[in-house]
Amino acid sequence: KGAGLIKTVFNTDNVVMRISEKVLDLVTVNLLFVLSCLPVLTIGIAKISLYQTLFAIKHQRRVPVIRSYAKAFRDNWKIGLQLGSLELFDLFLFWGQTSLAFQALKTICLGLFLFLVLILLAAYPIAARYQLDWKECLQKAMIVTGLHFPWFFVMGSALLLLCMALASSVLAFLLGLMIFFLFGFSSLAFAQVGLMEKIFAQYQE
């Protein structure tokens, strides 16, 4: 019985080992994502690389995470820069308007930013899954977001509530910062990958 118990514990195919492997992969890809986002301009490339690596992690075991992420980063730099620049430009417009005369423009920019957030929730996984240019990617993302708007509204609302929770206190912010630095980004994206695959499957049948 003792030998059988030891064999079960150290068997790499048991549930505990598979879960531990996934958790380690998520932590690794999360750290890679955080580091590759540091130049800020590379945030779009980092997001596509994150999703592309997570698609592999979801369906495979013993994924070479660092090598897969590095390859995705090299392969998607062009569309990543384009999508990331669009995201950063709209954010800059939203935060840049501070005077009273520009409050109406700021309101418009806020609406565009929230709309773009929902679109990009679909655009980055689409860019990670399919070889498209940025225009095709945004077009398909708009269609997918429109057809499945309730899901994207829920995801967007969850992100907003999460941001509000992090801003509620210094302790919540520091705790959230630590969690996101370790595994938060990859865990949220991993959950979204499962939903996006179900959506993709509807159009592949």
N, C-alpha and C positions, 0 to 999 in steps of 0.2 A: 504493500500500500504506500509506504514511504517513497519507494522508487517511482511508483506511478504518479504520486503527487508532484515530485520534483520534475519528472518528465513533462507533466502538464503545465507546470509553472514556466518552465524554460522553453516550451514549444513555441516557436515563432508564429504558428498559425492559430494560436488561441485568441480569444476576444480581447483579453487584456493587452497582449502584445500588439495586436492590430490597432487598438485605440491609442496606445502609447506611441506607436509609430506615426499615426496621423497627427497627434498633438505635437510631437517633435518636428514634423514637417511644417505644421502651421506656425510654430514659433520661429523656425528657420526662415521661412518665406516672409514672415512679418518683419523680422529684423532686416532682411535684404530690402524689403519695400521701404522701410523707414530710412535706411541709409541712402538708397537711390533717390529719395525724394528731397534730400537735403539741398541740392542746388536749386530747388523750387521749379525751375524751368523744365526739369525732367519729370515732373509729377505725372504727366500724361503717359509717358513711356513706362513709368513705374507701375501705374494702374493696370495697363494692358498686360505687362509682364506678370503682375500679381494674379490676374484672372487666368491667364494662359497656364501658369504653373499650377494653380488650384484645380483647373480642369483635369490636369494630369494626375494630381494627388488624389482627386475624388475617385478615379477609375483604376488607378494602378497602385501597386505596392513597391516599396524600395525605390521610389523616384529619386534620381540624383537632383535634389532641389536646387543647389547652387548652380550646377551646370545648366539645368533647364531654365532657370531664371535669367542667367547671363545670356543664353541663346535667345530667349524671348526679348530681352532688352535690346540686343543687337538687331534682331529682325524687325522690330516694331518702332524703331526710333523716329521714323519719318511721320507716320500717322499719330504716334504718341505726342510728338511735338505740336502737331496741328491741333489735336483735340485739347491738349493741355493749355496751349496758348489761347484758345477760345474760352476755356474755363477761367483762366487767370485774368483775361482781358475784361470779361463781364464782371468778375469779382472786383477788379480795380475800379470799374465804372461805378459800381454800387457803393463801395466804401469811399470813393474819392469825392463824392458830392456831399459837402457839409454845410454850405451856406443856405440861407432861407430861400433865396431865389432859385436854387436848384432842387428844392424838396420834391417838386413834381417829377423832375427828371430822375431823382433818386428812387421815387416810388415805381416809376416805369422800369428802372434798372433792377430794382428788387424783384419785380414780377418776372422779368426776363431771366434773372438769376435762378429763381425758384423753378421756373419752367425748364431752364437748361440743366438744373440738377437732376430733374426727373428724366430728361432725355439722355443725359450722360450715364445714369444708372443702367440704361440699356446699351448705350453706345460702346462702353468699354468692354463688357463681355462679348458683344458682337464682334468688335475689332480683334479680340483675343481668339475668337473661335473661327472667324472667316477672313479670307484675304480680300479686303475691300479698301478702296481709297476713302478719304475722310468724308467726302460728299455722300457716297453710297452708304457709308456707315451711319451718318446722321439721318439720312432719309429712312433707312430701315429702322433705326432707333425710334424715330418719330412715329412710324407706323406701329411698331411693337408697343410703344408706350400708350398710344391712342387705343389700340385694341385691348390692352390689358391695364387700362388706367387704374382700376381699383388697387391692383397689386403694387403698382409704382407709387400710388398715393400713400399707401400704408408704409412702404419702405421710406419714402420721403418724410412722412410724419414721424416715423421711428427715429430717423436721423435728427430731426428737429428737436424731439423730446430728449434725445440723448445729449445734444448740445446744451439744451436748457438745464439738464441735470448736472452736467459738468460745470456750468457757470453758476450754479446755485451756491457754492461755497469753495473756499480754498482747498479744504480737505478733499472734497469730491473731485476737484480739478486735478489735484496731485495724484489721487488714487486712479482716476481715469487715465491720466497721462502714463502712469506706470503700466496699466493694463493694456493700453493701446500700443505702447512701445514693445511689449512682450508678445501679445497675440491678438489684440483687439481688431486691427484692420483685417488680418487674414481670416479671423473667425466670422466677422460680418460678411466678408466677401464670399467665404466658403458656403455660408447659408444661402446667399443670393445665387451662387452657382447652381445649386440644386433647383431653385425656382426657374432660372433661365434655361436650364436644360429641358425642363418640362415644356416651356414655351417654345423652344427650338424644335422639340419633337413634334409639336402640332403641325409645323409647316414642312416637316421632312417626310411625313407619311404620304 
